[in-house]
Amino acid sequence: MPRDNAPLSQRERWALCDLLMELGPDVPTLCQGWRSADLAAHLVARDQRPDAGPGMAAHLPLLTDWSERVQRGYRDTLTWDVLVSKARSGPPAWLRPLDRVVNTVEYFVHHEDLRRAQPAWEPRELSAPDQAELWRQAGRMKLLARKKASRIEAPGQPPVRLGPTGPVVRGPAGEVVLWLLGRRETARVEVQG
């Protein structure tokens, strides 16, 4: 399948892996305490080891410890080329039907985590269909985002009401997603209230 026709989740995966290969295993990311090798190991563990997933989301000590151990195992035992190749290959066949739903935001945000931690980064111009896909995903994050904002708005997209209190956040869909997921220092949004 040509790259241009691939789903956003796949194109972000490929672009992130291309950038990982270009920059190497020891450059900073926006993820606190993580270098690029840690990010790559996280992506492999997430795709290849569903048993490590709950600790990435729940932040419960036993689950988190297990997830971190799995990630360290990938980071410390695989060569850089193999680690990035595993990240590029994505989830096993039985999980691929879920790739678009569970990985579009994940790979977009982590691609930006790597890009924006480098000197002289600039926001990317995303196509209207890609912005619309990220906006659909943002609307699905209501439970996660309801305490962060009362409403989110993006050009050309229907506004999304999240919760009874909090600011109104406006900006391109990708920037709003980054803001909702804690990248407030680098997200190019307008926050009112």
Contacts in CASP RR format, 6 or more apart in sequence:
PFRMAT RR
TARGET T0000
AUTHOR 0000-0000-0000
METHOD contacts of the structure
MODEL  1
MPRDNAPLSQRERWALCDLLMELGPDVPTLCQGWRSADLAAHLVARDQRP
DAGPGMAAHLPLLTDWSERVQRGYRDTLTWDVLVSKARSGPPAWLRPLDR
VVNTVEYFVHHEDLRRAQPAWEPRELSAPDQAELWRQAGRMKLLARKKAS
RIEAPGQPPVRLGPTGPVVRGPAGEVVLWLLGRRETARVEVQG
3 11 0 8 1.000
3 14 0 8 1.000
6 14 0 8 1.000
7 99 0 8 1.000
7 100 0 8 1.000
7 104 0 8 1.000
8 100 0 8 1.000
8 104 0 8 1.000
8 108 0 8 1.000
8 130 0 8 1.000
8 133 0 8 1.000
8 134 0 8 1.000
9 99 0 8 1.000
9 100 0 8 1.000
9 103 0 8 1.000
9 104 0 8 1.000
9 106 0 8 1.000
9 107 0 8 1.000
10 99 0 8 1.000
12 103 0 8 1.000
12 104 0 8 1.000
12 107 0 8 1.000
12 108 0 8 1.000
12 111 0 8 1.000
13 87 0 8 1.000
13 88 0 8 1.000
13 90 0 8 1.000
13 103 0 8 1.000
13 107 0 8 1.000
14 88 0 8 1.000
15 111 0 8 1.000
16 43 0 8 1.000
16 87 0 8 1.000
16 107 0 8 1.000
16 110 0 8 1.000
16 111 0 8 1.000
16 114 0 8 1.000
17 84 0 8 1.000
17 87 0 8 1.000
17 88 0 8 1.000
19 111 0 8 1.000
19 114 0 8 1.000
19 115 0 8 1.000
20 36 0 8 1.000
20 39 0 8 1.000
20 40 0 8 1.000
20 84 0 8 1.000
20 87 0 8 1.000
20 114 0 8 1.000
21 81 0 8 1.000
21 84 0 8 1.000
23 36 0 8 1.000
23 114 0 8 1.000
23 118 0 8 1.000
24 36 0 8 1.000
24 37 0 8 1.000
24 80 0 8 1.000
25 35 0 8 1.000
25 36 0 8 1.000
25 37 0 8 1.000
25 40 0 8 1.000
25 80 0 8 1.000
25 83 0 8 1.000
26 35 0 8 1.000
26 36 0 8 1.000
26 37 0 8 1.000
27 35 0 8 1.000
27 36 0 8 1.000
27 114 0 8 1.000
27 117 0 8 1.000
27 118 0 8 1.000
28 35 0 8 1.000
28 36 0 8 1.000
28 117 0 8 1.000
28 118 0 8 1.000
29 35 0 8 1.000
29 36 0 8 1.000
29 38 0 8 1.000
29 39 0 8 1.000
29 110 0 8 1.000
29 113 0 8 1.000
29 114 0 8 1.000
29 117 0 8 1.000
30 112 0 8 1.000
30 113 0 8 1.000
30 114 0 8 1.000
30 116 0 8 1.000
30 117 0 8 1.000
30 183 0 8 1.000
30 185 0 8 1.000
30 186 0 8 1.000
31 38 0 8 1.000
31 39 0 8 1.000
31 42 0 8 1.000
31 110 0 8 1.000
31 113 0 8 1.000
34 42 0 8 1.000
36 114 0 8 1.000
37 75 0 8 1.000
37 80 0 8 1.000
37 83 0 8 1.000
38 71 0 8 1.000
38 75 0 8 1.000
39 110 0 8 1.000
39 113 0 8 1.000
39 114 0 8 1.000
40 74 0 8 1.000
40 75 0 8 1.000
40 80 0 8 1.000
40 83 0 8 1.000
40 84 0 8 1.000
40 87 0 8 1.000
41 71 0 8 1.000
41 72 0 8 1.000
41 73 0 8 1.000
41 74 0 8 1.000
41 75 0 8 1.000
41 83 0 8 1.000
42 56 0 8 1.000
42 71 0 8 1.000
42 110 0 8 1.000
43 87 0 8 1.000
43 106 0 8 1.000
43 107 0 8 1.000
43 110 0 8 1.000
44 71 0 8 1.000
44 74 0 8 1.000
44 78 0 8 1.000
44 83 0 8 1.000
44 86 0 8 1.000
44 87 0 8 1.000
45 52 0 8 1.000
45 53 0 8 1.000
45 56 0 8 1.000
45 67 0 8 1.000
45 70 0 8 1.000
45 71 0 8 1.000
45 74 0 8 1.000
46 52 0 8 1.000
46 53 0 8 1.000
46 56 0 8 1.000
46 106 0 8 1.000
47 86 0 8 1.000
47 87 0 8 1.000
47 89 0 8 1.000
47 90 0 8 1.000
47 91 0 8 1.000
47 92 0 8 1.000
47 95 0 8 1.000
47 103 0 8 1.000
48 86 0 8 1.000
48 90 0 8 1.000
48 91 0 8 1.000
48 92 0 8 1.000
49 70 0 8 1.000
50 95 0 8 1.000
51 66 0 8 1.000
51 70 0 8 1.000
52 66 0 8 1.000
52 67 0 8 1.000
52 70 0 8 1.000
52 71 0 8 1.000
53 67 0 8 1.000
54 60 0 8 1.000
54 63 0 8 1.000
54 67 0 8 1.000
55 63 0 8 1.000
55 64 0 8 1.000
55 66 0 8 1.000
55 67 0 8 1.000
56 64 0 8 1.000
56 67 0 8 1.000
58 64 0 8 1.000
74 83 0 8 1.000
74 86 0 8 1.000
75 83 0 8 1.000
78 86 0 8 1.000
90 96 0 8 1.000
90 99 0 8 1.000
91 98 0 8 1.000
91 99 0 8 1.000
91 103 0 8 1.000
104 133 0 8 1.000
104 134 0 8 1.000
104 137 0 8 1.000
105 134 0 8 1.000
105 137 0 8 1.000
105 138 0 8 1.000
105 141 0 8 1.000
105 177 0 8 1.000
105 181 0 8 1.000
108 134 0 8 1.000
108 174 0 8 1.000
108 177 0 8 1.000
109 177 0 8 1.000
109 178 0 8 1.000
109 181 0 8 1.000
109 183 0 8 1.000
112 178 0 8 1.000
112 183 0 8 1.000
112 186 0 8 1.000
113 183 0 8 1.000
115 121 0 8 1.000
115 124 0 8 1.000
116 183 0 8 1.000
116 186 0 8 1.000
123 172 0 8 1.000
123 175 0 8 1.000
123 188 0 8 1.000
126 134 0 8 1.000
126 172 0 8 1.000
126 173 0 8 1.000
126 174 0 8 1.000
131 154 0 8 1.000
131 157 0 8 1.000
131 172 0 8 1.000
131 173 0 8 1.000
131 174 0 8 1.000
132 157 0 8 1.000
132 173 0 8 1.000
134 173 0 8 1.000
134 174 0 8 1.000
134 177 0 8 1.000
135 154 0 8 1.000
135 157 0 8 1.000
135 160 0 8 1.000
135 173 0 8 1.000
135 176 0 8 1.000
137 177 0 8 1.000
138 145 0 8 1.000
138 152 0 8 1.000
138 154 0 8 1.000
138 160 0 8 1.000
138 173 0 8 1.000
138 174 0 8 1.000
138 176 0 8 1.000
138 177 0 8 1.000
138 180 0 8 1.000
139 152 0 8 1.000
139 160 0 8 1.000
141 177 0 8 1.000
141 180 0 8 1.000
142 160 0 8 1.000
142 162 0 8 1.000
142 163 0 8 1.000
144 180 0 8 1.000
145 152 0 8 1.000
145 162 0 8 1.000
145 180 0 8 1.000
146 162 0 8 1.000
146 163 0 8 1.000
147 163 0 8 1.000
147 166 0 8 1.000
148 162 0 8 1.000
148 166 0 8 1.000
148 169 0 8 1.000
148 180 0 8 1.000
149 162 0 8 1.000
149 163 0 8 1.000
149 166 0 8 1.000
149 167 0 8 1.000
149 168 0 8 1.000
149 169 0 8 1.000
149 180 0 8 1.000
150 161 0 8 1.000
150 162 0 8 1.000
150 163 0 8 1.000
150 164 0 8 1.000
150 165 0 8 1.000
150 166 0 8 1.000
150 167 0 8 1.000
150 168 0 8 1.000
151 159 0 8 1.000
151 160 0 8 1.000
151 161 0 8 1.000
151 162 0 8 1.000
151 163 0 8 1.000
151 168 0 8 1.000
151 169 0 8 1.000
152 159 0 8 1.000
152 160 0 8 1.000
152 162 0 8 1.000
152 168 0 8 1.000
152 169 0 8 1.000
152 170 0 8 1.000
152 176 0 8 1.000
152 180 0 8 1.000
153 159 0 8 1.000
153 160 0 8 1.000
153 168 0 8 1.000
153 169 0 8 1.000
153 170 0 8 1.000
153 171 0 8 1.000
153 176 0 8 1.000
154 170 0 8 1.000
154 171 0 8 1.000
154 172 0 8 1.000
154 173 0 8 1.000
154 174 0 8 1.000
154 176 0 8 1.000
155 171 0 8 1.000
155 172 0 8 1.000
157 173 0 8 1.000
166 193 0 8 1.000
167 191 0 8 1.000
167 192 0 8 1.000
167 193 0 8 1.000
168 191 0 8 1.000
168 192 0 8 1.000
168 193 0 8 1.000
169 176 0 8 1.000
169 179 0 8 1.000
169 180 0 8 1.000
169 189 0 8 1.000
169 190 0 8 1.000
169 191 0 8 1.000
170 176 0 8 1.000
170 189 0 8 1.000
170 190 0 8 1.000
170 191 0 8 1.000
170 192 0 8 1.000
171 188 0 8 1.000
171 189 0 8 1.000
171 190 0 8 1.000
172 188 0 8 1.000
175 187 0 8 1.000
175 188 0 8 1.000
175 189 0 8 1.000
176 187 0 8 1.000
176 189 0 8 1.000
178 186 0 8 1.000
178 187 0 8 1.000
179 187 0 8 1.000
179 189 0 8 1.000
179 191 0 8 1.000
END
